[in-house]
């Protein structure tokens, strides 16, 4: 990715999602956007990552992340089943396929349906959205080159949430080079670091 550790300088003004350009993609003569399943998932995840870093509405962020995650899970199962990160996670936790996806899709399903539980309430932890987004990124990496947003997010999540302690081992080493150790910081400060690095990297590759 060619990312470098951000300079140790003050930052004034946090960029918002609308400050960062989103490519429109191919269009028909009638002005309709043409998308594949993979393209749809990539676009959803790119926007969701920008929204997540900018602390946008957590329900909207989770809805976008969940939609992208579902598409990436299906596409990996079809095109590279042995590389599925859902499969690796299920094996690590000893959950059945049904149990695993019941946990992973619980919030997403709550936001999609109301026919049988129209009075239900949900307690949403935004850090669960962060984890779902990370697994979506990992599945995305098995299908095509990652977007700049996904590359930045992958390293950010490791710098913010990695259980590993040896700073010389990959991939923690690369994450620390770019972000420093974000784990002791409050969530808001971790997210601001994500915004800063993402904006710098998007400007670099523009």
N, C-alpha and C positions, 0 to 999 in steps of 0.2 A: 504493500500500500504506500510505502514511502513516507509514512508519517513520522514526525519528529516531536520530541517532548516540547510542550508549550513553554514559552519563556515565562520567567517568574516576574510578571509585571501586573499592574492593576488593570482591571477590565471595567469599562464604563458602559453601561447599557447592555441589557441582555437581548440578543436577537430573538424574534418570535418566528413561528413557522412561516408566516407570510413574507418574511424577509428573505427567504431562501427559495430560489426558483425551482419549480417542478416541471419536468419535461412533459409535453402533452402527448407525445407518441404519434404513431401513424394515424392518418385520418382519411376518410373517404371524401369524394367530391361533394357529398352532401354535408360534410362537416362532422360526421360521426366518428367517434374514436374506435379503433380496431384493437382489441386486446385478446391475448391468449390467457389460459388459466395461470400459467407461470407469470406472465406479465402483470396480471391482476394482483397476484399475491405479492410480487415485488413492489408494485406501486403502493399497495395497502401498507406493507411493512415500512417502506421508506417514510411515508407520511406519519405513520404511527410513532416511529422513532423520534421524528422531529417534534411531534406533539408531546411525547413522553418527556423528552429532555426539557421542554419549555413549560412543563407542569400544566399542560392543558387539561381539559375536563377528563377525569380518570375513567368515567364510564365510556366516553367516546373513544379514548385511547384503547381501553380493553376490548371494545367492540371491534375496532380495526385490527388490533393484534390477533384477536381470536379468529377473525375471518381469514387473515393471512396464514395463521398457524394451521388452520384446517386444510387449506389448499396445499400448503407445503407438505403436510403429513400425507395427504392422499397422493400427491405427485411423487414423493419419494417411495412410498409403498408400491407404486406402479412401475417406476423407472429404475429404482435402485434399492430394493427392499432390504438388502443386507447392510446398507449404509444408513438406515433409518435411525435417527436419534431417539425417536419414540421407542423403538425396539430396544435400543441400548438402555434407556431409562427404565423400561419395564423389567428388563433382566436384572438391573441393579437393585430394583426395589422388590422383586418377586411378586409384582402385581400381575393379575391377568390383564389381557387386552381391554376387556370391558371395565375393570376396576380402574385401570390407568386413565382411560379416556373419560370416565365419569368424574375423576378428580380434575383432570386437565380442562375439561369443557364445562365445568359446573357454572362458572360465572357467565361464560359465553351463552350457554343455554338459557340462563335466567333472563338475559337481555334480549333473547330472540323470541321467546314464547310466553303467552299469558293465558292460553285457553284453559289450562287445568289448575293454575295457581295464581289467579289474578290478584289475590290479596297478599301474596308472599313478599317478604322483605329479604334483603341481602346485605351482609357486611362485606365490603370490598376492601381488601388490603392492596394498595397500589404496587407493593413489592412483589405480589404474586403476578401482576402484569409484567413486571420486569423479567421474571423467570420465564414466563410463557414466551415473551419476545425473544429471549436468548435461545430457547429451543427452536423457535421458528427460524432464527438466523442460522443455527447449526444445520437444520434440514435444508434450508435454502442453499447452503454452501455445497451440498451434494448434487445440486441440480444445475448450477450456473455460477459464473463469477459473482461475488457479492457486490452490491452497491456500496458506494462510499458510506452511506448511513449505516449499513449493516456491518461493514468493517469496523467503523468507529464504535458502534454499539457492542460488538463482540469484545473488543479490548476494554471498553468502559465497564461492562458487566464483570469481567474478570478482575479488574482493578477495584471494583466496588464490592464484589460478593465472593471472590475466590476463597475457598477454605485452605488453600495451600499457603505455606509459610516460607518456603525457600525462594528468595527473590532471584536466584540465579537460574532457576528452571523455567523452561518454556511451557506454557504461554504466559505465565505470570511475569516473566522478565520483560517481554514486549509491552505488556499492559502497563507496567510500572514505568517504563521508559517514556510512554506517551502521557500518562495521567498522574503518575505518582501513586502512592497507596491511598485510595479513597475510602477504605474500609472504616477508619476511625471517624470519618466526617458525618455530619447530619445529612439526611437524604437530600435536602434542598441544595446543599453545597456540592454534593456529588453530581446532581443533575446540572448545575451551572457549569461544572467542568465539562460535562458532555456537550453542552451547547457551545462552549468556547472552542473545543477541539473540532467539533463537527463544522462549525462555520469556517474555521481556519482551513480545514482540509477541503471543504467544498470550494473555497476561494482559490486554493492551490491548484486544484484539478480543472477549474473552469477554463 
